[in-house]
Amino acid sequence: MKALVCILLLLETFVFVVQQQVDGGLNENEISQQISSEDGRQNPPQTDTLRAEASTDSQQYCNLGIPDIHAALRELTATVTEQKANIRELTATVTEQKANIRELTATVTEQKEKNRELTATVTEQKENIRALETQLRDEMNKKNEEISNLTLSQVEELRKENRDREIAFSASLTQSSIEYIGPFSTEITLTYRNVFTNIGNAYNPITGIFTAPLKGAYMFRISVYGHGGITSTAAIHKNGKQVVSAHDIQPQAQDRLNSSNGVVLILEVGDVVYVRLWSGNRIVDSYNNHNTFSGFLLFPLR
């Protein structure tokens, strides 16, 4: 019981002292008076013995507890001061974090703006690329159309030019069952009347003369056929000069004579080529067309 009463007194005194320390502080006499006052207020007289014992025990315990209260107050003050410092430090940290957050928010906002600008730029570039592709496609289609038209025009010109350059002929002497030509006392120009081909109409079957319509390289060929006993010789002439000849001779009448020859000539426009039968020679032709004269343009020359 004594201990409980003393503890209660000490607690009340501690609370009061703390309050007084907070309000302005008490000295030791005031603390002792306060303890005595509190002791008298909270412990009414019961018996003289009990009050005397309680007063003695309270004074003893209270006197022993005052230094502990001051120590607790100092420790509490130090703790409060430390907590205030921690609070100030924490407040500074929070302020710094807020500043960092504001800075980060500004950075994020700036980055978003840059992203929007970049997106706008990319969109614009895509539009430009699509426009360029459309322009290039239109230009390519136009060029292809021009090339196609030009190609068709060139092809038509080449066809026309090739038609002008399509020169070829082939003919034989006769279509009858059998015909002997020669011998004559002089050379004669043979007329190949049976015309197989006359592209470009450069060969005249009435005169037997081929006239070059273009400058170029021409191929000519003759075949000669006859019966034995008389020589069979014919020659290709260019502008009155003999170039090559086909010749054969057999002593017996029942023998057959065959010969051929050919030549490539460079002709100017208007040059003439024909075949002449030598004097004293004879050739034989029939529907078998043994004696022929042919020619064609290999390629034109400029």
C-alpha positions in Angstrom: 0.0 0.0 0.0 2.8 2.4 0.8 4.5 1.7 -2.4 1.3 2.2 -4.4 0.6 5.5 -2.8 4.1 6.7 -3.4 4.0 5.6 -7.1 0.7 7.5 -7.6 2.3 10.6 -6.0 5.4 10.3 -8.1 3.3 9.9 -11.3 1.2 13.0 -10.5 4.3 15.0 -9.5 6.0 13.8 -12.7 3.1 15.0 -14.9 3.0 18.3 -13.1 6.8 18.8 -13.3 6.7 18.0 -17.0 3.9 20.6 -17.5 5.8 23.2 -15.5 9.0 22.5 -17.4 7.1 23.0 -20.6 5.5 26.2 -19.3 8.5 27.7 -17.8 10.2 25.3 -15.3 10.2 24.8 -11.4 12.9 24.8 -8.9 13.5 22.0 -6.4 11.6 23.8 -3.6 8.5 24.3 -5.8 8.7 20.7 -6.7 8.9 19.6 -3.0 6.0 21.9 -2.2 4.0 20.6 -5.0 4.7 17.0 -3.9 3.6 17.9 -0.3 0.5 19.7 -1.6 -0.4 16.8 -3.8 0.2 14.4 -1.0 -2.1 16.3 1.3 -4.8 16.7 -1.3 -4.9 13.0 -2.4 -4.5 11.4 1.0 -7.0 12.7 3.6 -6.2 12.1 7.2 -7.3 8.7 8.4 -5.2 7.9 11.3 -2.2 9.6 12.7 0.0 6.6 12.4 -1.0 6.0 8.7 -0.5 9.7 7.8 2.9 9.8 9.5 4.1 6.6 7.8 2.8 7.7 4.5 4.3 11.2 4.9 7.6 9.6 5.8 7.6 7.1 3.0 6.4 9.7 0.5 9.1 12.1 1.4 11.7 9.4 1.3 10.6 8.0 -2.1 9.9 11.4 -3.6 13.2 12.8 -2.5 14.8 9.7 -4.1 12.8 10.2 -7.4 13.4 13.9 -8.1 16.8 13.4 -9.7 15.3 10.6 -11.9 12.5 13.0 -13.0 15.0 15.6 -14.1 17.0 13.0 -16.0 13.9 11.8 -17.7 13.0 15.4 -18.6 16.4 16.0 -20.0 16.2 12.7 -22.0 12.7 13.6 -23.2 13.9 17.0 -24.2 16.8 15.6 -26.1 14.5 13.1 -27.7 12.1 15.8 -28.7 14.9 17.9 -30.1 16.2 14.9 -32.0 12.7 14.2 -33.3 12.4 17.9 -34.4 15.7 17.6 -36.2 14.6 14.4 -37.8 11.3 16.1 -38.8 13.2 19.1 -40.3 15.5 16.6 -42.1 12.5 14.6 -43.3 10.8 17.9 -44.3 13.9 18.9 -46.3 14.0 15.4 -47.9 10.3 15.6 -48.8 10.8 19.1 -50.2 13.8 17.8 -52.3 11.7 14.8 -53.5 8.9 17.2 -54.4 11.4 19.3 -56.4 12.7 16.1 -58.0 9.2 15.0 -58.9 8.4 18.4 -60.4 11.6 18.3 -62.4 10.9 14.7 -63.5 7.3 15.8 -64.4 8.7 18.6 -66.4 11.1 16.2 -68.1 8.3 13.8 -68.9 6.2 16.6 -70.2 9.1 17.8 -72.4 9.7 14.3 -73.6 6.0 13.8 -74.4 6.1 17.1 -76.4 9.2 15.9 -78.3 7.5 12.6 -79.0 4.5 14.4 -80.3 6.7 16.5 -82.5 8.6 13.4 -83.6 5.3 11.7 -84.4 4.2 14.7 -86.4 7.5 14.7 -88.3 7.3 11.0 -89.0 3.7 11.4 -90.2 4.8 14.3 -92.4 7.7 12.2 -93.8 5.3 9.3 -94.5 3.0 11.7 -96.4 5.9 13.1 -98.3 7.1 9.6 -99.2 3.7 8.5 -100.3 3.4 11.7 -102.5 6.8 11.0 -103.9 5.9 7.4 -104.7 2.8 8.5 -106.4 4.7 11.1 -108.4 7.4 8.6 -109.4 4.8 6.0 -110.3 3.0 8.6 -112.5 6.3 9.6 -114.1 7.2 6.0 -114.7 3.9 5.2 -116.3 4.2 8.3 -118.5 7.8 7.2 -119.5 6.7 3.7 -120.1 3.9 5.0 -122.3 6.3 7.2 -124.2 8.7 4.3 -124.6 5.9 2.1 -125.7 4.8 4.6 -128.3 8.3 5.2 -129.4 9.0 1.5 -129.6 5.9 1.0 -131.7 6.9 3.9 -133.9 10.5 2.5 -134.3 9.2 -1.0 -135.0 6.9 0.4 -137.7 9.8 2.4 -139.2 12.1 -0.7 -139.0 9.4 -2.8 -140.7 9.0 -0.2 -143.4 12.8 0.0 -143.8 13.1 -3.7 -143.8 10.4 -3.9 -146.4 12.5 -1.5 -148.5 15.5 -3.8 -147.9 13.7 -7.0 -148.7 15.3 -7.8 -152.0 15.5 -11.3 -153.4 14.8 -13.1 -156.7 15.1 -16.5 -158.3 14.2 -17.6 -161.8 14.8 -20.3 -164.4 15.1 -20.1 -168.2 11.8 -21.8 -169.2 8.8 -23.8 -168.3 8.5 -25.8 -171.5 9.2 -29.5 -171.8 12.7 -28.9 -173.2 14.5 -26.0 -174.8 17.9 -25.7 -176.2 19.7 -22.3 -176.0 22.7 -21.8 -178.2 25.2 -22.1 -179.6 25.6 -18.5 -180.8 28.4 -16.8 -182.6 28.6 -14.1 -179.9 27.8 -13.9 -176.2 24.2 -13.3 -175.3 22.5 -12.2 -172.1 20.3 -14.9 -170.8 16.7 -14.0 -169.8 15.4 -16.1 -167.0 11.7 -15.8 -167.7 10.3 -18.4 -165.3 10.3 -16.2 -162.1 10.0 -18.0 -158.7 10.6 -15.0 -156.5 11.0 -11.3 -157.1 10.8 -9.5 -153.8 11.5 -5.8 -154.3 11.0 -6.2 -158.1 14.7 -5.5 -158.7 15.0 -8.3 -161.3 13.6 -7.7 -164.8 12.5 -11.1 -166.4 12.2 -9.4 -169.9 15.8 -8.2 -170.0 17.3 -10.7 -167.5 19.0 -7.8 -165.7 19.1 -7.3 -161.9 19.4 -3.6 -160.9 20.5 -2.8 -157.3 17.9 -0.5 -155.5 20.1 -0.1 -152.4 23.8 0.0 -151.7 24.8 -3.2 -150.0 26.3 -6.7 -150.2 24.4 -9.1 -152.5 24.7 -12.8 -153.1 24.3 -14.2 -156.6 24.3 -17.8 -157.9 23.9 -19.5 -161.2 23.5 -23.2 -162.2 24.3 -24.5 -165.7 23.0 -27.7 -167.4 23.6 -29.1 -170.9 24.1 -32.2 -173.0 27.5 -33.6 -174.0 29.3 -32.9 -177.2 29.0 -29.0 -176.8 30.5 -27.0 -174.0 28.1 -25.4 -171.5 29.5 -22.1 -170.0 27.7 -19.1 -168.5 29.1 -16.2 -166.5 27.9 -13.6 -164.0 28.6 -10.0 -165.1 28.6 -6.8 -163.2 28.2 -3.5 -165.1 29.6 -5.2 -168.2 32.4 -7.1 -166.7 32.6 -10.8 -166.1 33.0 -11.8 -162.5 32.6 -15.7 -162.2 31.5 -18.5 -164.5 30.0 -22.0 -164.4 31.6 -24.3 -167.0 31.4 -28.0 -168.0 32.2 -30.1 -171.1 31.6 -33.7 -172.0 32.7 -35.3 -175.3 29.7 -37.7 -175.7 26.3 -36.5 -176.6 24.6 -38.8 -174.1 26.6 -37.3 -171.3 25.1 -34.6 -169.1 26.8 -31.4 -168.1 26.2 -29.7 -164.7 28.0 -26.8 -163.2 27.3 -23.9 -160.7 29.0 -21.0 -159.2 28.2 -18.0 -156.9 29.6 -14.7 -155.7 29.0 -11.9 -153.2 29.2 -8.4 -154.8 29.2 -4.9 -153.3 26.7 -2.9 -155.4 25.9 0.7 -155.5 22.5 1.9 -156.3 21.9 1.4 -160.0 24.5 -1.2 -160.5 23.4 -4.1 -162.8 24.1 -7.8 -162.6 23.2 -10.4 -165.3 24.3 -13.7 -166.8 25.8 -14.2 -170.3 26.2 -17.4 -172.3 29.5 -17.8 -174.0 29.7 -17.9 -177.8 29.7 -21.4 -179.2 28.2 -22.9 -176.0 24.8 -24.5 -175.5 22.6 -25.1 -172.5 19.4 -27.1 -172.1 16.4 -26.4 -169.9 13.0 -27.8 -169.3 10.2 -27.9 -166.7 12.9 -29.5 -164.4 14.5 -26.0 -164.2 18.1 -27.0 -164.4 19.4 -23.5 -165.3 18.7 -20.9 -162.7 19.8 -17.4 -161.7 19.3 -16.2 -158.1 20.3 -13.3 -155.9 19.4 -11.5 -152.7 20.5 -8.6 -150.4 22.7 -9.8 -147.6 22.8 -6.5 -145.8 22.7 -2.8 -146.7 25.6 -0.5 -146.5 25.7 3.2 -145.7 
